[in-house]
Structure formats: C-alpha cells, structure tokens
Amino acid sequence: MDVLKLMKQRSTTRHYTNKPISQTALKKILEAGIWGPALHHFQPWKFVIIKNVALIKKINRMVEKKLEDINTPTFLLYPTIKTMANSKLLICVYNTKDFTGIIERFNKEYFKKAELAEISAIAAAIQNMLLEAENLGIGTCWLDMPLFCREEINKLLKIKDEMVAVLTLGYPLSKGKRSPRKKNTVVTIS
Ligand SMILES: Cc1cc2nc3c(=O)[nH]c(=O)nc-3n(C[C@H](O)[C@H](O)[C@H](O)COP(=O)(O)O)c2cc1C
C-alpha cells in the first residue's frame, strides 16, 4: 500500500471488537517496530505483550485509581481508561537505555541529547507499529497516561526497564476522525 495513504488513513481507535489478534499479525506489527531507525545502531526498545484480558483490566484499574488520586482532569482520564478497558492486547513499550547507559559518563549536555535521541528512536518504532497495524486492519491507540503508574505496573509485570508508552490494539468497532492538519508547520529556508 502507498505509505502516505496509509498514514492519512490511520486514526486512533478507541472501540474494539472481540476478535482476537492472531500471532501472525502481532509478529508483523512487532517486526515493524524492531525495524525502526536505530540510533547509532542501538536499538533501545523492549516490547512487552499482554494478551490476558483480565490482566489488561487489572492494569486499567490501577491506572484509573492512580489518575484519580492525582486529580487528573476527566478529559484526559476517561478516554485513556475507556480505550484500555476494551482493548484486546497491550504492547507496553520500554526504554532499555542502551544508548544513555554508555553516554552517561560524558557531560550532562551530551546526556540530555542522548536521552532525547533514545526516546525519539523508540517513538519511531511505535509509529512503525501503528502503521503496520493499520495495514493489517488493526486499530491502535498510543497512551502515555499509564506512565503515571509505571512503577506499579512494572512491579506487577516484574519488569525493570523504563516504560515509555502503552499501545492498545484491537480490530476497530468504529474509527476515530483525524483532526485537520495545522497550517504553517513547514518553514523553508532558501
Ligand atoms: C505521544 C502520545 C501520547 C498519547 N497519550 C494518550 C493518552 O494517554 N490517552 C489517550 O486517550 N490518548 C492518547 N494519545 C492519543 C491521542 O489522543 C490521539 O493520537 C489524538 O486524539 C489524535 O488522534 P489521531 O491519532 O487519530 O490523529 C496519545 C498520542 C500520542 C502521540
């Protein structure tokens, strides 16, 4: 498929059918992630897959409680919770800090740049996965609100890396509408 067409066609999906995601489809989505651009050949990502719906619901309840405890505005809390509640599969995305782990001993400024580069590479891997999912007719939502609860989630999953995102996946029951694109976001210097 035309990649630009695919990018425009993708939209955040918050309502999913009960159809499970096959292992073949999941494998392709993860493959798209790991083939993202890797800064200086480092591939600082780790993907933790959760298919167990009871576990998804448990994580969702933990996130909901945490977001309520910290008085998260409802317009941020409910879309997150409702999307996760009916999702069929989660991909928890982690930063293994392979790059910053080495850059750590250099100066602070360099470390800050390395940190940004590492997160950027992981974001590119996430976008690859969203696009491959779209290509397979699978809906996704990229969530960062669960990060407020990342220590608790890590404890539950017995993971030590730093969580940077949670992706919800499922076959779309309905699709979201894209917002119009902002104008004047490109500056050409000649
Ligand atoms: C970095 C990032 C973090 C996001 N975090 C959340 C979130 O925590 N909760 C949520 O409901 N949606 C979240 N979203 C989804 C956005 O709300 C969604 O992308 C937006 O509504 C635009 O929709 P579109 O992807 O169809 O353009 C996030 C998206 C991005 C890119």
The ligand as a Tripos MOL2 file, in Angstrom:
@<TRIPOS>MOLECULE
LIG
   31    33     1     0     0
SMALL
NO_CHARGES

@<TRIPOS>ATOM
      1 C1          2.6600   10.5620   22.4930 C.3       1 LIG1
      2 C2          1.1780   10.3290   22.5490 C.ar      1 LIG1
      3 C3          0.5840   10.1050   23.7610 C.ar      1 LIG1
      4 C4         -0.7840    9.8630   23.8440 C.ar      1 LIG1
      5 N1         -1.3480    9.5990   25.0550 N.ar      1 LIG1
      6 C5         -2.6720    9.3690   25.1500 C.ar      1 LIG1
      7 C6         -3.2540    9.0590   26.4090 C.ar      1 LIG1
      8 O1         -2.5840    8.9400   27.4250 O.2       1 LIG1
      9 N2         -4.5850    8.8540   26.4380 N.ar      1 LIG1
     10 C7         -5.3640    8.9150   25.3230 C.ar      1 LIG1
     11 O2         -6.5690    8.7010   25.4320 O.2       1 LIG1
     12 N3         -4.8380    9.1730   24.1120 N.ar      1 LIG1
     13 C8         -3.5050    9.4030   23.9880 C.ar      1 LIG1
     14 N4         -2.9410    9.6340   22.7750 N.ar      1 LIG1
     15 C9         -3.7840    9.5360   21.5700 C.3       1 LIG1
     16 C10        -4.1560   10.8950   21.0810 C.3       1 LIG1
     17 O3         -5.1410   11.4170   21.9070 O.3       1 LIG1
     18 C11        -4.6340   10.7640   19.6260 C.3       1 LIG1
     19 O4         -3.4890   10.4400   18.8900 O.3       1 LIG1
     20 C12        -5.2810   12.0280   19.1790 C.3       1 LIG1
     21 O5         -6.6020   12.0050   19.6040 O.3       1 LIG1
     22 C13        -5.2080   12.2030   17.7000 C.3       1 LIG1
     23 O6         -5.7800   11.1410   17.0370 O.3       1 LIG1
     24 P1         -5.1510   10.5160   15.7250 P.3       1 LIG1
     25 O7         -4.0730    9.5820   16.1860 O.co2     1 LIG1
     26 O8         -6.3050    9.8030   15.0850 O.co2     1 LIG1
     27 O9         -4.6400   11.6330   14.9010 O.co2     1 LIG1
     28 C14        -1.5900    9.8720   22.6630 C.ar      1 LIG1
     29 C15        -0.9620   10.0910   21.4270 C.ar      1 LIG1
     30 C16         0.3950   10.3170   21.3630 C.ar      1 LIG1
     31 C17         1.0330   10.5290   20.0150 C.3       1 LIG1
@<TRIPOS>BOND
     1     1     2 1
     2     2     3 ar
     3     2    30 ar
     4     3     4 ar
     5     4     5 ar
     6     4    28 ar
     7     5     6 ar
     8     6     7 ar
     9     6    13 1
    10     7     8 2
    11     7     9 ar
    12     9    10 ar
    13    10    11 2
    14    10    12 ar
    15    12    13 ar
    16    13    14 ar
    17    14    15 1
    18    14    28 ar
    19    15    16 1
    20    16    17 1
    21    16    18 1
    22    18    19 1
    23    18    20 1
    24    20    21 1
    25    20    22 1
    26    22    23 1
    27    23    24 1
    28    24    25 2
    29    24    26 1
    30    24    27 1
    31    28    29 ar
    32    29    30 ar
    33    30    31 1
@<TRIPOS>SUBSTRUCTURE
     1 LIG1         1 GROUP 0 **** ****
